[in-house]
Amino acid sequence: WELHPIYPASNDGATPSGTLQVISSSSVASFLAAGKRTYTQGESVILTMLTTRSGQALGQITVDAKLALLSDPNAAVQTVSFRDDGQAPDFTSGDALFTAALNGLPPGDYAVWTKIQGSTQDGPFERTCVANFTVKRVRVVLTGAFTEHPVVGRPR
């Protein structure tokens, strides 16, 4: 599959953004969410993906995910690895909540696309989801030792 993001212009010219998209057909639904909408450079971006059938989580699926830096059209699309093995960033093995952590991302606007495939007794299915988030540049980094100096005398 290929990434071809298309963003309709909103009334104020801003690019639409969000952290959750639900794609549902029949009784299978997939959910993809970023932990927050905005991160600070250096922060770990946590993504969570869940696929359900009639309200029950499906664990026998494959997840193919791609990350794109939308604010730089020349940036390469990267593969994102989701896991459900209980190893960080995932909390519980086999709970059908797939988790990914993205580290060291430069500032910009991002989108993650997932293609989820699996089978139920009704046959095979395929779902896609998108999550958007922003990484903001760190403005000030304070390092070293700091000493408090009290004001002596009367303020003027």
C-alpha positions as CSV (number, residue, x, y, z in Angstrom):
1,W,0.0,0.0,0.0
2,E,1.1,3.6,-0.6
3,L,0.7,6.8,1.3
4,H,-1.1,9.6,-0.5
5,P,-2.4,12.0,2.2
6,I,-5.0,14.5,1.0
7,Y,-6.1,17.3,3.4
8,P,-9.0,19.5,2.5
9,A,-8.5,23.1,3.5
10,S,-10.6,24.2,6.4
11,N,-12.3,27.6,6.6
12,D,-9.3,29.2,8.3
13,G,-6.7,27.5,6.1
14,A,-5.4,25.2,8.8
15,T,-4.7,21.5,8.2
16,P,-7.2,19.3,10.0
17,S,-5.7,17.3,12.8
18,G,-6.9,14.7,15.4
19,T,-5.7,11.8,17.4
20,L,-8.5,9.2,16.8
21,Q,-10.1,7.9,13.7
22,V,-12.6,5.0,13.7
23,I,-13.1,2.9,10.6
24,S,-15.9,0.4,10.9
25,S,-17.6,-2.0,8.6
26,S,-19.8,-4.8,9.7
27,S,-18.8,-5.8,13.2
28,V,-15.1,-5.2,13.0
29,A,-13.8,-1.7,14.0
30,S,-10.2,-0.4,14.4
31,F,-9.1,2.5,16.6
32,L,-5.7,4.3,16.5
33,A,-4.8,7.1,18.9
34,A,-1.7,9.1,19.9
35,G,-1.4,9.6,23.6
36,K,-1.5,13.4,23.1
37,R,-2.1,15.8,20.3
38,T,1.1,17.8,20.9
39,Y,4.5,16.6,22.2
40,T,7.7,18.5,23.0
41,Q,10.9,17.6,21.1
42,G,12.7,14.8,23.0
43,E,9.4,13.4,24.4
44,S,8.4,9.8,23.5
45,V,5.3,9.6,21.3
46,I,3.1,6.7,22.4
47,L,0.6,5.2,19.9
48,T,-2.1,2.7,20.7
49,M,-4.1,0.6,18.3
50,L,-7.1,-1.7,19.0
51,T,-9.3,-3.8,16.7
52,T,-12.6,-5.1,18.0
53,R,-15.4,-7.4,16.7
54,S,-18.7,-6.9,18.3
55,G,-17.0,-5.2,21.3
56,Q,-14.4,-7.9,21.8
57,A,-10.7,-7.2,21.2
58,L,-9.1,-9.1,18.3
59,G,-5.5,-10.2,18.9
60,Q,-4.9,-12.4,15.8
61,I,-4.2,-9.5,13.4
62,T,-1.2,-8.0,11.6
63,V,-0.4,-4.3,11.7
64,D,1.5,-2.5,9.0
65,A,2.1,1.1,10.0
66,K,3.9,4.1,8.3
67,L,4.9,7.5,9.7
68,A,5.2,10.6,7.6
69,L,6.4,14.1,8.5
70,L,3.7,16.2,6.9
71,S,5.5,19.5,7.3
72,D,8.4,18.3,5.2
73,P,7.4,16.7,1.9
74,N,11.0,15.6,1.3
75,A,11.2,13.5,4.5
76,A,11.2,9.7,4.0
77,V,8.2,7.7,5.1
78,Q,9.2,5.4,8.0
79,T,7.9,2.0,9.2
80,V,6.3,1.9,12.7
81,S,6.5,-1.3,14.7
82,F,3.5,-2.0,17.0
83,R,3.8,-4.7,19.6
84,D,1.5,-6.7,22.0
85,D,4.1,-8.7,23.8
86,G,4.2,-7.0,27.2
87,Q,7.6,-5.4,26.5
88,A,7.8,-1.6,26.8
89,P,6.0,0.4,25.6
90,D,3.3,-2.3,25.7
91,F,1.9,-3.0,29.1
92,T,0.3,-6.5,28.8
93,S,1.1,-9.3,26.5
94,G,-1.7,-10.7,24.4
95,D,-4.4,-8.1,25.5
96,A,-4.9,-7.0,21.8
97,L,-3.9,-3.5,22.6
98,F,-0.9,-2.9,20.2
99,T,1.5,-0.1,21.3
100,A,4.3,1.7,19.5
101,A,6.8,4.3,20.8
102,L,8.4,6.9,18.6
103,N,11.6,8.6,19.9
104,G,13.9,11.3,18.6
105,L,11.4,12.9,16.2
106,P,12.3,16.3,14.9
107,P,9.7,19.1,15.3
108,G,6.8,19.1,12.8
109,D,3.4,17.8,12.0
110,Y,3.1,14.0,11.7
111,A,0.6,11.3,10.5
112,V,0.7,7.6,11.2
113,W,-1.3,5.3,8.9
114,T,-2.1,1.7,9.9
115,K,-3.3,-1.2,7.8
116,I,-4.8,-3.9,10.0
117,Q,-5.6,-7.3,8.6
118,G,-7.0,-10.4,10.1
119,S,-9.8,-13.0,10.0
120,T,-13.0,-13.8,11.8
121,Q,-15.5,-16.6,11.3
122,D,-17.1,-14.3,8.7
123,G,-13.9,-14.2,6.7
124,P,-10.9,-12.0,6.2
125,F,-11.0,-8.2,6.9
126,E,-8.8,-5.2,6.4
127,R,-9.1,-1.8,8.1
128,T,-7.1,1.4,8.0
129,C,-6.7,4.2,10.5
130,V,-4.8,7.5,10.7
131,A,-3.6,9.4,13.8
132,N,-2.1,12.9,13.7
133,F,0.2,14.7,16.2
134,T,2.6,17.6,16.4
135,V,6.2,17.7,17.9
136,K,7.1,21.2,19.0
137,R,10.6,22.6,19.2
138,V,12.2,23.0,22.7
139,R,12.5,26.7,23.2
140,V,14.8,26.9,26.2
141,V,17.1,24.3,27.9
142,L,18.5,25.3,31.3
143,T,21.5,23.4,32.5
144,G,24.0,23.8,35.3
145,A,23.7,24.7,38.9
146,F,21.3,27.4,40.0
147,T,21.6,29.4,43.2
148,E,18.9,31.5,44.8
149,H,20.0,35.0,45.8
150,P,17.6,36.7,48.2
151,V,16.9,40.4,47.9
152,V,18.5,42.4,50.7
153,G,17.2,45.8,51.7
154,R,14.0,47.5,50.9
155,P,12.5,47.4,47.5
156,R,12.1,50.8,45.8
